[in-house]
Amino acid sequence: MDMMLWNIGLTAALGLMSWLARTMWTEQQRLSVLLNKTREELAKNYQTRSDAHADINRVVSRLDQLDAKIDRLMDRLMENKK
């Protein structure tokens, strides 16, 4: 009788450990797939260097145009004061 209870207890413990190991393994696999998908999605959101340089160059050219307009305005104002 003692040996039978011991076998039942060991079998139940081994079954529980196997179930927990299987559950953790499947969860780890699921998280691995999600992590890989996240890495792929993040790479889509990055801006390339050429895009960044083009955007910066557009802003700089607009600022140069504004600077030229302000210079012309200041020249007109100075001529009107004379």
Distance bins in CASP14 RR format, pairs under 12 A and 6 or more apart:
PFRMAT RR
TARGET T0000
AUTHOR 0000-0000-0000
RMODE 2
METHOD distances of the structure
MODEL  1
1 7 0 0 0 0 0 1 0 0 0 0 0
1 8 0 0 0 0 0 1 0 0 0 0 0
2 8 0 0 0 0 0 1 0 0 0 0 0
2 9 0 0 0 0 0 1 0 0 0 0 0
3 9 0 0 0 0 0 1 0 0 0 0 0
3 10 0 0 0 0 0 1 0 0 0 0 0
4 10 0 0 0 0 0 1 0 0 0 0 0
4 11 0 0 0 0 0 1 0 0 0 0 0
5 11 0 0 0 0 0 1 0 0 0 0 0
5 12 0 0 0 0 0 1 0 0 0 0 0
6 12 0 0 0 0 0 1 0 0 0 0 0
6 13 0 0 0 0 0 1 0 0 0 0 0
7 13 0 0 0 0 0 1 0 0 0 0 0
7 14 0 0 0 0 0 1 0 0 0 0 0
8 14 0 0 0 0 0 1 0 0 0 0 0
8 15 0 0 0 0 0 1 0 0 0 0 0
9 15 0 0 0 0 1 0 0 0 0 0 0
9 16 0 0 0 0 1 0 0 0 0 0 0
9 17 0 0 0 0 0 1 0 0 0 0 0
10 16 0 0 0 0 0 1 0 0 0 0 0
10 17 0 0 0 0 0 1 0 0 0 0 0
11 17 0 0 0 0 0 1 0 0 0 0 0
11 18 0 0 0 0 0 1 0 0 0 0 0
12 18 0 0 0 0 0 1 0 0 0 0 0
12 19 0 0 0 0 0 1 0 0 0 0 0
13 19 0 0 0 0 0 1 0 0 0 0 0
13 20 0 0 0 0 0 1 0 0 0 0 0
14 20 0 0 0 0 0 1 0 0 0 0 0
14 21 0 0 0 0 0 1 0 0 0 0 0
15 21 0 0 0 0 1 0 0 0 0 0 0
15 22 0 0 0 0 1 0 0 0 0 0 0
15 23 0 0 0 0 0 1 0 0 0 0 0
16 22 0 0 0 0 0 1 0 0 0 0 0
16 23 0 0 0 0 0 1 0 0 0 0 0
17 23 0 0 0 0 0 1 0 0 0 0 0
17 24 0 0 0 0 0 1 0 0 0 0 0
18 24 0 0 0 0 0 1 0 0 0 0 0
18 25 0 0 0 0 0 1 0 0 0 0 0
19 25 0 0 0 0 0 1 0 0 0 0 0
19 26 0 0 0 0 0 1 0 0 0 0 0
20 26 0 0 0 0 0 1 0 0 0 0 0
20 27 0 0 0 0 0 1 0 0 0 0 0
21 27 0 0 0 0 0 1 0 0 0 0 0
21 28 0 0 0 0 0 1 0 0 0 0 0
22 28 0 0 0 0 0 1 0 0 0 0 0
22 29 0 0 0 0 0 1 0 0 0 0 0
23 29 0 0 0 0 0 1 0 0 0 0 0
23 30 0 0 0 0 0 1 0 0 0 0 0
24 30 0 0 0 0 0 1 0 0 0 0 0
24 31 0 0 0 0 0 1 0 0 0 0 0
25 31 0 0 0 0 0 1 0 0 0 0 0
25 32 0 0 0 0 0 1 0 0 0 0 0
26 32 0 0 0 0 0 1 0 0 0 0 0
26 33 0 0 0 0 0 1 0 0 0 0 0
27 33 0 0 0 0 0 1 0 0 0 0 0
27 34 0 0 0 0 0 1 0 0 0 0 0
28 34 0 0 0 0 0 1 0 0 0 0 0
28 35 0 0 0 0 0 1 0 0 0 0 0
29 35 0 0 0 0 0 1 0 0 0 0 0
29 36 0 0 0 0 0 1 0 0 0 0 0
30 36 0 0 0 0 0 1 0 0 0 0 0
30 37 0 0 0 0 0 1 0 0 0 0 0
31 37 0 0 0 0 0 1 0 0 0 0 0
31 38 0 0 0 0 0 1 0 0 0 0 0
32 38 0 0 0 0 0 1 0 0 0 0 0
32 39 0 0 0 0 0 1 0 0 0 0 0
33 39 0 0 0 0 0 1 0 0 0 0 0
33 40 0 0 0 0 0 1 0 0 0 0 0
34 40 0 0 0 0 0 1 0 0 0 0 0
34 41 0 0 0 0 0 1 0 0 0 0 0
35 41 0 0 0 0 0 1 0 0 0 0 0
35 42 0 0 0 0 0 1 0 0 0 0 0
36 42 0 0 0 0 0 1 0 0 0 0 0
36 43 0 0 0 0 0 1 0 0 0 0 0
37 43 0 0 0 0 0 1 0 0 0 0 0
37 44 0 0 0 0 0 1 0 0 0 0 0
38 44 0 0 0 0 0 1 0 0 0 0 0
38 45 0 0 0 0 0 1 0 0 0 0 0
39 45 0 0 0 0 0 1 0 0 0 0 0
39 46 0 0 0 0 0 1 0 0 0 0 0
40 46 0 0 0 0 0 1 0 0 0 0 0
46 52 0 0 0 0 1 0 0 0 0 0 0
47 53 0 0 0 0 0 1 0 0 0 0 0
47 54 0 0 0 0 1 0 0 0 0 0 0
47 55 0 0 0 0 1 0 0 0 0 0 0
47 56 0 0 0 0 0 1 0 0 0 0 0
48 54 0 0 0 0 1 0 0 0 0 0 0
48 55 0 0 0 0 0 1 0 0 0 0 0
49 55 0 0 0 0 0 1 0 0 0 0 0
49 56 0 0 0 0 0 1 0 0 0 0 0
50 56 0 0 0 0 0 1 0 0 0 0 0
50 57 0 0 0 0 0 1 0 0 0 0 0
51 57 0 0 0 0 0 1 0 0 0 0 0
51 58 0 0 0 0 0 1 0 0 0 0 0
52 58 0 0 0 0 0 1 0 0 0 0 0
52 59 0 0 0 0 0 1 0 0 0 0 0
53 59 0 0 0 0 0 1 0 0 0 0 0
53 60 0 0 0 0 0 1 0 0 0 0 0
54 60 0 0 0 0 0 1 0 0 0 0 0
54 61 0 0 0 0 0 1 0 0 0 0 0
55 61 0 0 0 0 0 1 0 0 0 0 0
55 62 0 0 0 0 0 1 0 0 0 0 0
56 62 0 0 0 0 0 1 0 0 0 0 0
56 63 0 0 0 0 0 1 0 0 0 0 0
57 63 0 0 0 0 0 1 0 0 0 0 0
57 64 0 0 0 0 0 1 0 0 0 0 0
58 64 0 0 0 0 0 1 0 0 0 0 0
58 65 0 0 0 0 0 1 0 0 0 0 0
59 65 0 0 0 0 0 1 0 0 0 0 0
59 66 0 0 0 0 0 1 0 0 0 0 0
60 66 0 0 0 0 0 1 0 0 0 0 0
60 67 0 0 0 0 0 1 0 0 0 0 0
61 67 0 0 0 0 0 1 0 0 0 0 0
61 68 0 0 0 0 0 1 0 0 0 0 0
62 68 0 0 0 0 0 1 0 0 0 0 0
62 69 0 0 0 0 0 1 0 0 0 0 0
63 69 0 0 0 0 0 1 0 0 0 0 0
63 70 0 0 0 0 0 1 0 0 0 0 0
64 70 0 0 0 0 0 1 0 0 0 0 0
64 71 0 0 0 0 0 1 0 0 0 0 0
65 71 0 0 0 0 0 1 0 0 0 0 0
65 72 0 0 0 0 0 1 0 0 0 0 0
66 72 0 0 0 0 0 1 0 0 0 0 0
66 73 0 0 0 0 0 1 0 0 0 0 0
67 73 0 0 0 0 0 1 0 0 0 0 0
67 74 0 0 0 0 0 1 0 0 0 0 0
68 74 0 0 0 0 0 1 0 0 0 0 0
68 75 0 0 0 0 0 1 0 0 0 0 0
69 75 0 0 0 0 0 1 0 0 0 0 0
69 76 0 0 0 0 0 1 0 0 0 0 0
70 76 0 0 0 0 0 1 0 0 0 0 0
70 77 0 0 0 0 0 1 0 0 0 0 0
71 77 0 0 0 0 0 1 0 0 0 0 0
71 78 0 0 0 0 0 1 0 0 0 0 0
72 78 0 0 0 0 0 1 0 0 0 0 0
72 79 0 0 0 0 0 1 0 0 0 0 0
73 79 0 0 0 0 0 1 0 0 0 0 0
73 80 0 0 0 0 0 1 0 0 0 0 0
74 80 0 0 0 0 0 1 0 0 0 0 0
74 81 0 0 0 0 0 1 0 0 0 0 0
75 81 0 0 0 0 0 1 0 0 0 0 0
75 82 0 0 0 0 0 1 0 0 0 0 0
76 82 0 0 0 0 0 1 0 0 0 0 0
END
